[in-house]
Amino acid sequence: MIKSEILIIGGTGKIGSELVSLLVKAGVHFRILVRHNSTGHLPQYDNYEIVQGDLTEPDNVKIALSDIKRVFLLSRDQPRLGELEGILIELARAAGVKKIVKSSAFAAGLQPPVGYGVSHAESEHKLMSSGLQWVILRPYMFMQNLLELSDLIMSRSLMPLPLAKAKIGIIDARDVALVAKTVLTEDAYDNKHYELTGPDALSMNDCAEVLSGLLGRSIRYRSPPYWFAALMMRMQGVSAWDIVMRKQLFKMIRDGGETIITNDVEHITGQKPRSLESFLREHQNVFQ
C-alpha cells in the first residue's frame, strides 16, 4: 500500500463515514483511527489502513500519527473532549503533522459557547494557538437527526422536538463531509472557521409539512416542554450530562441561534447544499 499522509479520526459517524467514501472514490490513500468497540461499518478497500485505538490511548495515537501530514479530527461529544483533543493536537505537532481539520459545533463560536460547544471551544482555542495549519468546521443541525424520529413518525405520525417555532439552517451531513474532503486535501481554506448550513432556514413544522407531502399523510409536529423531553431522553438511556448539554442547545436554537444561512458549502465545494425536500425524498422509505 502507498504510504498514507492523511489520518481520519472519527471515520464511522454521520460525517466521517461519508468522508471515508469520498476519499476512497477520489483514490486518496489514508489511515483511520478506530475505537476498539466501534460499531460503525467500514467498507473494505485498499485505499486505507486501520489503527485500533482512541484519544485516551496516547501510544496508539502516536502509531496512527506516524508519517501523517494532515488530520481530520472528529470526536464524540463527551466531558473530556477539549482535554483529549488538546492532547491529540500536541502529539500531532510532535509527530510532524502540518494541518488539522476539526469538525466542531456551531455553539462553539458563540460568546460564551453553550452546550457541547463549551468543550469544542476549548479544543478550537488549542488548535488555533498550536502553530499548525488549521480549518474549523461548525455545522448546524443535521438532516440525518430526523431519521432518528422515524419510529414515532411511522407509528404515530408525530415529530416531537422541543424547538417551538425556531427556524434552523438544517444541513445534510454529506455536504459537511464534502466540505471536509475539500479543505483537507486543499490549502486555499486554511486558518479559517466555516459555519455550514443548508440552503434554507426551516422550522420543525416546515419539516413536518414537507414530509407530509412526500408521504401523503399528515405528520404533526409537537414541541414538548424541556422537562418532558429530558424525561424521554433519560428513559432512552441518554446520560445526565448529555441531557444538560442538549437542553442548552435546544434553548440556543429556540433563541434563534441557527437561523443565519451561509454560502460556505457552495463557496468551498462549488455545489449548492442539498435541500431538505431532496433529502427526505431520498429517505422517505425510512418513514413508511
N, C-alpha and C positions, 0 to 999 in steps of 0.2 A: 504494500500500500504506500502511496505517496505520503510524505511527511505532512502532518496536519499543522496548520498555523492558526486555526480558529478553534476556540473552546466554547461549547454551549453549556451553560448551567441553567437548568430548568427546561429541558427539552421534551417533556412529556405532557405539559399542560395545554391550555387553550391556545396560547401564543407559541410556545416552544415547539409543540408537535408540528404546527404549520410551518414554522421557520425551518425545522429539520427537512420537511418535504421540499420547500423552496430551494434550499441549499443542495439537496440531492439532485433535483431536476436541473439545477444550474451546473452540475458537475463539480461543485466545490468539495474539497476534502476537509474534514473537520473531526473534532473529538467531542464526546458528550460525557459530562459527569452525571451519573445516575445514582440515586439513592438505592441502598441495598433492598429496601422493601417497596420500591416503586411499583405501582400497579398500572402505570402508563405503558402503552404499547409502542414499540419502536420497530418499524419495518426493517427487514434485512437487506441492506445494501452494502456495497464495497466502498462507498464514499466516506464512511466514518468508522471510528473506533470508539469503544465504550470503556470508561473507567468507573468502577464502582466506588461510591463514597458520597459524602455530603460536606457542607461547610463546617460541620462540627468535627471533622477529621482532617486536621492540617496536613498530615503525612500523605493522605490520598489526594488532597487538593494539590500538593506540590507535584505529585506524579502527573496529575491531569494537566498542570501548567507547563510541563516540560516542553520547550521549543515553541510555545504558543506566543503569538504576537497580538491577537485580538480575542476579546472575551465578550460573549453575550451573557449578561447576568440577570437572572430572574429567580428570585427566592420565594418560597411560600410564605405567606404572612404569618408572623409569629412574634412574640415579645422580644426576642433576641435578634431580630432581623438586622437592625442597624449595626449591632456589635459584630455579628458573623460576617456581614458583607464588608465591614471595615477590615476584618482580618483577611478576607479574600483579596481586597484591594492591596493591602500591604504585601501579601505573598505574591501577587501578580507583579507588582513593581520590582520585587526582589528577583523574580524569575525572568525579567526582561520583557514583560508584556508592554506593548506600546499603547494600546487603546482598549477601553471598556465601554460597551453599550449597556446601559442599565434600564431595565423595564421597571418603572416606578409607578406612581399613582398621582392622579390629578390633585388629590388632597395634600400632597407633599409640598405643592407650590403655594399653598395658602399661608397667610401670615395672621395667626400662627397655624401650622398644619393641624389637621384633625384626624381622628380615627387611625387607620393603617398608615396614613400619611406621616404621622409622627416618626415612626421608625424609618420610613423611606427618606424623609428629610434628613435624618441623621446620616444615612448612607450616602445620600446625594452630596452633602457637605464634605464628607471624607473623600469622595471621588473627585469632586471639583478642586480640592486642595491637594491632591495626590501628586501632581506633576505629570500625570498621564493624559493622553488624549481621551476625551470622553464625549458621549452623547447620552442624554437622558430623555426617555420617552414617558410621557404622562397621559395615558389613555383614559377616556371617560368609561362609563358603564358599558359592559359588553352585551351585544345582542344575544350571545350564547347563554346569558343568565336566564333568559326567558324560557329556554329549553328545560331548565330545572323545575319549571312550573307545569310541565306537560301533564303530569298525573291529575292535578286539580283541574286543568283546562279540559282534559278528556272526560273525567268523571263528573265534574260539577259545572263545567263551562265558566269557571271562575279564575280570575287572575288577581291574587292578593299580594300587594306590596305597600308598605307604609310610606308612600311618596306623595300622597294627596294629588294636587294638580300640577306638580312640578314638571317642567319640561327639561329633557336631557338630550344632549347630542350623542345619543347611543351609537356605538360603533361595533362593527364586525371585527372579532379578534383576528381574522385572517388579514384584514387591512393593516392592523398593528404589526403582524408578522412580516408583511411585505415591506413596511417601513423599516423594521428591524433588519431585514436582509440587506436593504439598500444602504443604510447608514453603517452597517457592519462591514460591508465589502468596499465601500467608497469613502473618501476622506473629505468630501465637499461640505459635510454637515457637522463637522467636529466642533466640540466645545460649545454646544448649544443644547437647550432643552426644548422639546416639542410637545405641545398639548394636542392629542389626537382625538378627533371627533368624527362622527358620521356626518352625512350631508344635511340633516335636519334636526332641529330641537323638537322632541316629541314628548308628550305626556304618556303615562301608562294607559290612560283612557284612549289616547290616539292609537297606541299599540293594540289594545283590545279591539278597536274598530277595524283596524287593518286585518287582524286575524279573523274577525267575524266575517268579513267579506270573502276571505280566502276559503274558510271552512263552510260557509253557507249556513251558519247558525250564530246566535247571539252569544258572544263571550263578554261577561261582565267584569269590570274592574272594580275592586274594592280596596280601600286604604284603611287597614286596621290600625288601632292605636298602638303606640310603641310597646306598651306593656304586654298586649296580646301577641304582637309579633315576636317579642322576646320569649314569651312562654312557648310559642310554637317552635321557635328555634331550639330552645332548651330541650323540648320533647324529641326533637330530631337529633340530639346529641351534640349540638354546637356548644363549644366551650364558653364559659362565662366571660373570658377575655374577648373572644370573637364577638359575642353579643354586644358588649360595650362598644367595641370598635364599629360594628355595623350600625348601631343606633346613632352614633356620632355622624356616620356617613349619610344615613337617611336624613338626619336633620340638616346637614350641609346641603344636600341635594334639594330638599324642600325649600331651603332659603335661597335657591337659585344658583347653587354652586357649579352646576354643569350645564349651563344654558348656552354659553357663547359657542358659536361654531367657528372653527378654524379651517384654513385650507392647507394645513401642513401635510396631510396624506397626499393630496394631489401634487403639492409642491415637490415633495420628495420622490414620489413613485411615478408621477406623470399620469396616474389613474385616479378618477373620482372614487371616493369611498362608496361601498355598497349601501343601497337604501334598505330600510327596514322591510319594506314590502318584498324586495327581491330576496332578502334573507329568509323571511317567513315562508315565501312561496317555495323556496328550495327545501325547507324543512317541514312543510305542512303535514307530511305523513307522520311526524312525531306526535302531533296533536290529535290524530284521528284514530 
